[in-house]
């Protein structure tokens, strides 16, 4: 349980979330659905809640007192620019607000996949060897392990990842590296693709963080390797086959309890190594009996099928109770 001795009363809550005017209305409606779900859950827990939507400025915060208001940080981008979460956090820092989730520094650090991998290796944690390439020619010439997967070097999570991210030969690799440059103006991180069982593990809390039960992403219904991957489309497109058919048993794996122990230990150590706080998610695939860390996610998704909420429900918590626990940890950072 979180240490809430510093604050016995509930702070007022700002739900800070971004909306791009260029988004289609369906995307705006989908985002607002979860803002409303969070607001309703917190109302049920007795909080005063005020959602605030922004695009490119946070001056609206200037009329709020940081000693009275705690920010739930769902600000994922500034002015429609991807991977600008650190800019949003820096604006809250500048105004003296405490907010949920990772710090400005950790948000910035986590956007560099190679740096995260190096931090994990320095901490003795298992993660696959990788290289960053700036050109297709360089990648095709230097990389030799297939199948390989191509990810944006300065991104995290599933953004820019699809079945075409998997390459079986140098020509496919070169095409995907060129695609990442043309579509995302990013270098490419390349590593071996493990066509093996995938698990995601939520960790939450500060001081002595707690590991929630692992969730497996069961791709057993898919025969094509390119479909055995949790892509951006399958995560967010409710009409996609992956959104509908990927099974997510929890706690997992039921058939290999020794794996579960190793997954939980690795997730906890990765959470601490990268410096996450309040809550986070660690994505892993198995290499034999050893989990390999694929991604370390600060401020992960908290929708109705999220890994964190799945684990929290096993503890008997509803959505508002889960969110309230995160707020209790974050409230310890509020100014006196």
C-alpha positions in Angstrom: 0.0 0.0 0.0 1.2 3.5 -0.7 2.5 5.7 2.1 0.0 8.5 2.3 1.0 9.7 5.8 1.9 13.1 4.3 -1.6 13.7 3.0 -4.7 12.6 4.8 -7.2 14.6 2.6 -7.8 14.1 -1.1 -6.3 16.8 -3.4 -8.3 18.3 -6.2 -7.5 16.6 -9.5 -6.8 18.1 -13.0 -7.0 15.5 -15.7 -4.7 17.1 -18.3 -5.1 15.6 -21.8 -4.1 16.7 -25.2 -6.3 17.0 -28.3 -5.1 17.8 -31.8 -7.7 19.8 -33.9 -6.5 17.7 -36.9 -7.6 14.4 -35.4 -10.7 12.8 -36.9 -13.8 13.1 -34.7 -13.7 9.4 -34.0 -10.3 9.7 -32.4 -11.4 12.7 -30.3 -14.5 10.7 -29.2 -12.3 7.7 -28.3 -9.9 9.8 -26.3 -12.7 11.5 -24.4 -14.3 8.2 -23.6 -11.3 7.4 -21.3 -11.1 10.9 -19.9 -14.7 10.4 -18.8 -14.1 6.9 -17.5 -11.3 8.3 -15.3 -13.3 11.3 -14.2 -16.3 9.2 -13.3 -14.1 6.7 -11.4 -12.4 9.5 -9.4 -15.7 11.1 -8.6 -16.9 7.8 -7.2 -13.8 7.9 -4.9 -14.7 11.3 -3.6 -12.3 13.5 -5.6 -13.1 16.9 -7.1 -12.1 16.5 -10.7 -11.6 19.0 -13.6 -10.6 17.7 -17.1 -8.5 20.2 -19.0 -7.9 19.8 -22.7 -4.9 21.5 -24.4 -3.2 21.6 -27.8 -0.1 23.8 -27.7 -0.2 25.8 -24.5 -0.6 25.1 -20.8 -1.3 28.7 -19.7 -4.7 27.5 -18.5 -2.8 26.0 -15.5 -1.7 29.4 -14.3 -5.1 29.9 -12.5 -4.7 26.8 -10.4 -2.8 26.5 -7.1 -0.2 23.6 -7.2 -0.7 23.2 -3.4 -4.4 22.4 -4.0 -4.4 20.7 -7.4 -2.7 17.5 -8.4 -2.4 16.8 -12.2 -3.3 13.4 -13.7 -0.8 13.6 -16.6 -2.3 12.3 -19.9 -0.5 14.9 -21.9 1.2 12.9 -24.6 2.2 15.6 -27.1 2.6 19.3 -27.5 1.3 21.1 -30.6 0.6 17.8 -32.4 4.3 16.8 -32.3 4.9 13.1 -31.5 7.2 12.2 -28.6 6.9 15.5 -26.9 5.7 14.2 -23.5 8.8 15.7 -21.9 7.8 19.2 -23.0 4.4 18.8 -21.4 6.0 17.6 -18.1 8.5 20.4 -18.2 5.7 22.9 -18.4 4.1 21.4 -15.3 7.5 21.4 -13.5 7.9 25.1 -14.3 4.6 25.9 -12.7 5.4 23.8 -9.6 2.8 21.1 -10.1 3.1 17.5 -9.0 1.7 15.1 -11.6 1.2 11.4 -12.0 3.8 9.2 -13.7 7.3 9.6 -14.8 9.4 12.7 -14.5 10.5 15.0 -17.3 13.9 13.4 -17.3 12.7 9.8 -17.5 10.2 10.6 -20.2 12.9 12.1 -22.3 15.3 9.2 -21.6 12.8 6.6 -22.4 12.4 7.9 -26.0 15.9 6.7 -26.8 15.6 2.9 -27.2 19.3 2.3 -27.4 20.0 4.3 -24.2 17.3 2.3 -22.4 18.9 -1.0 -23.6 22.3 0.2 -22.4 20.8 1.1 -19.0 19.2 -2.4 -18.8 22.5 -4.1 -19.7 24.4 -2.0 -17.2 21.9 -3.2 -14.5 22.5 -6.8 -15.5 19.1 -7.2 -17.1 18.4 -9.3 -20.2 17.8 -7.5 -23.4 18.7 -8.4 -27.0 21.7 -6.9 -28.8 20.7 -4.1 -31.2 22.1 -1.5 -33.6 20.9 1.8 -34.8 21.1 2.6 -38.5 20.7 5.9 -40.3 20.5 4.6 -43.9 19.0 1.5 -45.6 22.4 0.7 -47.2 24.1 0.7 -43.8 21.5 -1.6 -42.3 21.5 -4.1 -45.2 25.3 -4.3 -45.2 25.9 -4.6 -41.4 23.0 -6.5 -39.9 23.1 -10.3 -40.2 20.6 -11.9 -37.8 17.2 -12.8 -39.2 14.3 -12.5 -38.7 14.8 -9.0 -37.5 12.5 -6.2 -36.3 12.8 -2.6 -37.1 11.7 0.1 -34.6 12.0 3.8 -34.4 15.2 4.5 -32.6 13.8 7.6 -30.8 10.3 6.3 -29.9 8.9 3.7 -27.6 5.8 1.4 -27.4 4.1 0.3 -30.7 4.2 3.6 -32.6 5.4 2.8 -36.2 5.3 -0.9 -35.7 3.4 -3.2 -38.0 3.8 -6.7 -39.6 6.0 -5.1 -42.1 8.5 -4.2 -39.3 9.7 -7.8 -39.4 12.4 -8.4 -42.0 13.6 -11.8 -43.2 16.5 -10.6 -45.5 18.6 -7.5 -46.2 16.3 -6.2 -48.9 13.2 -6.2 -46.6 15.4 -4.7 -43.8 16.5 -1.9 -46.1 13.0 -1.1 -47.2 11.8 -0.8 -43.6 14.6 1.4 -42.6 13.9 3.7 -45.5 10.2 3.7 -44.5 11.0 4.8 -41.0 13.1 7.6 -42.4 10.5 8.8 -44.9 7.4 8.4 -42.6 8.8 9.3 -39.2 12.1 11.1 -39.9 13.8 8.7 -37.5 16.8 6.4 -37.3 16.0 2.7 -37.0 16.8 0.4 -34.1 17.2 -3.2 -35.4 17.2 -6.3 -33.2 16.5 -10.0 -33.6 12.7 -10.8 -33.8 11.8 -13.4 -31.2 8.9 -15.4 -32.6 8.1 -16.6 -29.0 5.7 -16.1 -26.2 5.1 -12.4 -25.2 4.3 -11.1 -21.7 3.6 -7.6 -20.4 4.0 -6.9 -16.7 2.7 -3.8 -14.9 4.6 -2.4 -11.9 3.4 0.4 -9.7 4.4 2.3 -6.6 7.4 4.1 -5.3 10.0 3.1 -2.7 9.0 -0.5 -2.7 7.2 -1.0 -6.0 4.7 -3.8 -6.4 4.6 -6.2 -9.4 1.2 -7.0 -10.7 0.5 -10.4 -12.3 1.9 -10.9 -15.9 -0.4 -10.8 -18.9 0.4 -13.0 -21.8 -0.4 -11.9 -25.4 -1.5 -15.1 -26.9 -1.0 -15.1 -30.7 -1.7 -18.9 -31.1 -4.6 -18.3 -33.6 -2.2 -16.6 -36.0 -0.2 -18.7 -38.5 1.8 -15.8 -40.0 4.8 -14.6 -38.0 4.0 -11.0 -39.1 0.7 -11.3 -37.2 2.3 -12.5 -34.0 3.1 -8.9 -33.0 1.2 -6.4 -31.0 1.1 -3.6 -33.6 -0.1 0.0 -33.3 -3.2 -1.0 -35.4 -4.1 -4.0 -33.3 -3.7 -2.0 -30.1 -6.1 0.8 -31.1 -8.2 -0.3 -34.0 -11.3 -2.0 -32.5 -12.2 -3.4 -36.0 -8.9 -5.1 -36.5 -8.5 -8.9 -36.2 -5.8 -8.5 -33.6 -7.9 -6.3 -31.3 -10.7 -8.9 -31.5 -8.7 -12.2 -31.4 -5.5 -11.8 -29.4 -6.1 -13.5 -26.0 -4.7 -11.9 -22.9 -4.7 -14.5 -20.0 -3.7 -13.2 -16.6 -2.1 -14.3 -14.4 0.3 -16.0 -16.8 1.8 -18.3 -17.7 -0.3 -20.9 -16.1 1.8 -23.7 -17.5 5.2 -22.4 -16.5 5.2 -21.0 -12.9 9.0 -20.7 -13.0 8.7 -18.3 -15.9 6.3 -16.1 -14.0 8.7 -15.7 -11.1 11.5 -14.7 -13.6 9.2 -12.3 -15.5 8.1 -10.5 -12.3 11.7 -10.2 -11.0 12.9 -8.8 -14.3 10.0 -6.3 -14.6 10.6 -5.0 -11.1 14.3 -4.5 -11.7 13.7 -2.8 -15.1 11.2 -0.4 -13.5 13.7 0.6 -11.0 16.7 0.7 -13.4 15.0 3.2 -15.8 13.6 5.3 -12.9 9.9 4.9 -13.4 7.5 6.1 -10.7 3.8 5.6 -9.8 3.2 3.1 -12.5 4.7 1.5 -15.6 4.8 -1.5 -17.9 7.6 -3.8 -19.0 7.2 -5.7 -22.3 9.1 -9.0 -22.7 9.5 -12.1 -25.0 11.0 -15.4 -24.0 14.4 -16.6 -25.3 14.4 -20.2 -24.0 13.5 -19.8 -20.3 14.9 -16.3 -20.1 12.7 -13.2 -20.6 14.2 -10.5 -22.8 13.1 -6.9 -22.1 11.7 -5.3 -25.3 10.4 -2.1 -24.0 10.1 -0.1 -20.7 7.0 2.1 -20.8 6.5 5.1 -18.5 2.8 6.3 -18.2 1.5 3.3 -20.2 -2.1 3.1 -21.5 -4.8 2.7 -18.9 -7.8 1.8 -21.0 -10.3 -0.9 -20.0 -8.1 -3.7 -21.4 -4.8 -2.4 -20.2 -2.2 -4.6 -18.5 -2.3 -2.5 -15.3 -6.0 -2.5 -15.0 -6.1 -6.2 -15.7 -3.8 -6.8 -12.8 -5.5 -4.3 -10.5 -8.8 -6.1 -11.0 -7.3 -9.3 -9.7 -6.6 -7.4 -6.5 -10.3 -6.5 -6.3 -9.9 -2.9 -7.4 -12.2 -1.1 -9.8 -11.0 1.6 -12.2 -11.5 4.5 -9.8 -9.8 2.6 -7.0 -6.8 1.8 -9.2 -6.5 5.5 -10.2 -6.9 6.6 -6.6 -3.9 4.5 -5.6 -1.7 6.1 -8.3 -2.9 9.5 -7.1 -1.9 8.7 -3.6 1.6 8.0 -4.6 1.8 11.2 -6.8 0.3 13.4 -4.1 3.4 12.8 -1.9 5.3 15.1 -4.3 2.8 18.0 -4.0 4.4 21.2 -2.6 3.6 22.1 1.0 
